[in-house]
Amino acid sequence: MKIARNNDAMIAERSSIADTVSYEVPRFLTLVSQGGGIGGGAYILGVVTALKEAGILRQVTDAYLSSAAIPATLYPIMGKDRLAEQVWTHEVTRKEVVDVRRVAKGGPILDIDFLIDKVLRQHPFDDELYHTHPTRIHISTTHLKVDRFRGELNKDSVAQVYNALHHRLYTNRERYDPMDVMHMGIAVPLIYGKTKTIDGNEGIDGGLIRQIPFPSQRKSPLIVIITDPKVITDKQEARQPFIGERILMKRYPPQTLQDQIIYYAVAHRHVVAQREYQTLRRRQNAGELIVIIQPEQRLFASQTENEPEKVKRTIDLGKRDAEQRMKAIEQLLTWKDAA
């Protein structure tokens, strides 16, 4: 399908939008990104900004985004990378957005409602440009289908649990409000604790069942951003849920079947992630053109980071790691010539 150009929409964004919106530049790369909360989002923002500055982002035909990667990638794609860095450093870290002390009163550690309505909606991008952007954007979500669950929930209920959780990718070709889709995509279980409904479908963060939402089969090269450090992913065993998640699970036991299913999936989420890491490595070793950008050690900023300086250092780390992988990414560009 030929996409209609919208020059007025392009002009409405800042001048650097031309770096990512071009209907003449051939696009053949696929970008995939894991989430990772505020710290992971900062790292992704740094990586994507570096890719944009190197002219790589404008050659991306598809972007598959999970959780924090959604806003951290969308804003640079829409030409707002400098704004995104300012917002991520100084507004996303506000106490109104993230505050671990709210747990004592039964409130969310991460207030996604405030983040969407009072932060991100105050820095909108052009909706029409989003829907007609030459990069196809795939936003990872988890639809809750509790009615599909059969039997009793126990330690052997893996198949039944994942039958009740449906992985749904919303694309920018669908005419949904991008902020509503983003809201569902970053509705983190436990530390936010709510769901988002779109067209009668109740959903949450796609990272619950797909940490790295890479397509099962691709003919084009992949650039994959992983925010979990190599000191974790290189281990053969899967790690446990984060300590904050374990505390919340113990403090607020699930009251409904839906809550039980979500808690179960959270407890097994890192097992799924480990399998995804291994799948990527196997595909890479089998000769697929895949470049992974990933930190060596833990990020400076945590998932629920409040300190702007740590967020800024993490953004800079993402930029450096991407720059160090540029030679490998340049080799992907030869695929276009060979094709």
Secondary structure, DSSP 8 states (H G I E B T S, - for coil): ------HHHHHHS-GGGGGT--SSS---EEEEE---HHHHHHHHHHHHHHHHHTT-GGGEEEEEE-TTHHHHHHHHHTT-HHHHHHHHHHTTTSTTTB-GGGGGGT--SB-HHHIIIIIGGGS---HHHHHH-SSEEEEEEEEE-GGG--S--STT-HHHHHHSEEEEEEETTS-S-HHHHHHHHT--TTTT---EEETTEEEEEGGGT-SS---S--SS-EEEE--S-HHHHTSSS-----HHHHHHHHHS---SHHHHHHHHHHHHHHHHHHHHHHHHHHHHHTT--EEEE--SS--SS-TT---HHHHHHHHHHHHHHHHHTHHHHHHHHHHHHH-
